[in-house]
């Protein structure tokens, strides 16, 4: 596999176009890359945002950024994985900037081109179609919507103790669950007894609730319009649920659950401007708001006087303010929870 080879990939051919299963040509790897044969991949809302024309500027492209697989070949400079390793994949980073060296690689100064540029680090496009047309890839350093993919080795985390079934289950740890849980563990640094409201009960929101439960938060309030998701939220750690379509005032409902103060923390996962403002209004004085939901051109309208009066802290969260190694930590937490249920 040291030369070019063909594989199959799910290609997004143009803005707003349906995904297509295509045969693509994979070129030889570069020193910092590896070839990963995928076992599974999650599908994230970010993939669909890019399909619709947001965040990226090159098509056709192979998306996917919650992959798990087996390393088939590594470049000469790769140190963190070897051929034969099972890996879960997360985002790519340069490992050279100040932020990367200080353990904040999710905010890498080169994360834009590395994760969303569709190109390899030398600027070339990583794939070709049967018609010879170049195809973008290395989305988040991995482009996991493929049978085999050229992956930036910084995206890979070895997980050789996992079974193939566990690899299929845990693939979404690399983005959605890592982002939601990291917002609670790293950004908010929530602690036992803190109250928290999570707006949006998708994969990211559920990751935040899981982390809030582990951290000992109480109450843990889930806010969503779908009753089915609110029911699942109860199973995953929420102590209370609020459906905005069934209450007159969401903020009043949250205050009623927190002795009139509001929550210590709020997590916004929807990308909706109205919901983001609700998060700011829902927290108590010196409360913290973790902003995760990404909607193109969304803005926050919040009076400066409110910041001054309440001391509200609004913080952006990228990939859970984590490093790919965080995936290993989350796996250990998952194994503990599985074993506790079986005991």
Steps between C-alpha positions, in 0.01 A plus 500: 500500500800731465372629166167629374192281534124513451232491768138602542385820668180693561557823308314829536522610132370857530328742737165356602543189285419150630792288614629252240687172544798522264823323421792733575877484456712541814857627441812393696513627857721782619736471803243623757205298367361151529248281319204393714248236399175615658289282727232762566424869486250718678303763309514845658287806434823671388521256207151605393584868548793457262286311251262798506785742422623614839851495654686365194574649159598204282287235329495214419620383838493194726368596843472303825683571824393243760691200370634178643722258314824306460829658392631334185808711427686790663733770370862508609449783752197352676572409863161476674360201308629204299363263238248263655385739773132549563426872518223744573535831318438860595620836366839590347743757639845632413664401832740792450315818600494639854149374566580145387811494717294620798246219469235708323520341158125535436576872458804440275576806289502280188180310584309677222703370206586170669140408583291687243733578210449172315872485422813333628756710684695559176189649338423209267162331482510146638269307264401457138179372344477245217473794261831639626336793680665591829298447818545667837553301817680495835189652656602542867814321383310176431206505250352187654220457242720257311608137507863613518623851568820703513503627859716762668664298778424772756133401468565141611472354850603132545233288672627147452308354796160571343300237312369574151150539644629752755678682217167534322329624815768748599584665166294814590726564800738683266267796446148525639542327834848644551371850429203479735686334785805720454285812531405383850834353607739755346319824412247527782703290745174406666522350846281306742188691597510743204176543309501478122257538209571332167315649203464242223480123548709365216832317517686808626235581760493141622878509534465809718235333718715190540794713615275706729379183669856373545598841642220482757298793366147550631254586369577401141232660283447386140320740264366376165186510285485122443347289775683189376836671547398629842410145604844381390656794685352365824675169438831675435516719808241777484317553829241731344376572147336803341316506168481868388182428307326394820606772743417869495849621593812283474709730719234508772479120486878476551491752784225297669737200501792700642346688793448806282867552416550337163763236424872517567563378145321482165603310186370614158513233228235608249659789312176694541543870591185508712612195696846650552342809654288275721819333625636839605176586675476157665826519698532661840734787585859405398350205315685341209365437150673247270419572134531194276228528234644634175260665256641708212477874572333449840555785745441564869306814597560557870500837670835606645317613813389140557858379480597759755205436730516121496866435423391243240784304342430395139760260363537340159566127494688330217522120513441509873818701563659154489788317335460173308641325808180600678336217303694250713374665818140483377540133414608429857197685634276303263652169609447592865135583434447175307658290774300678771176416320602134466603460866 
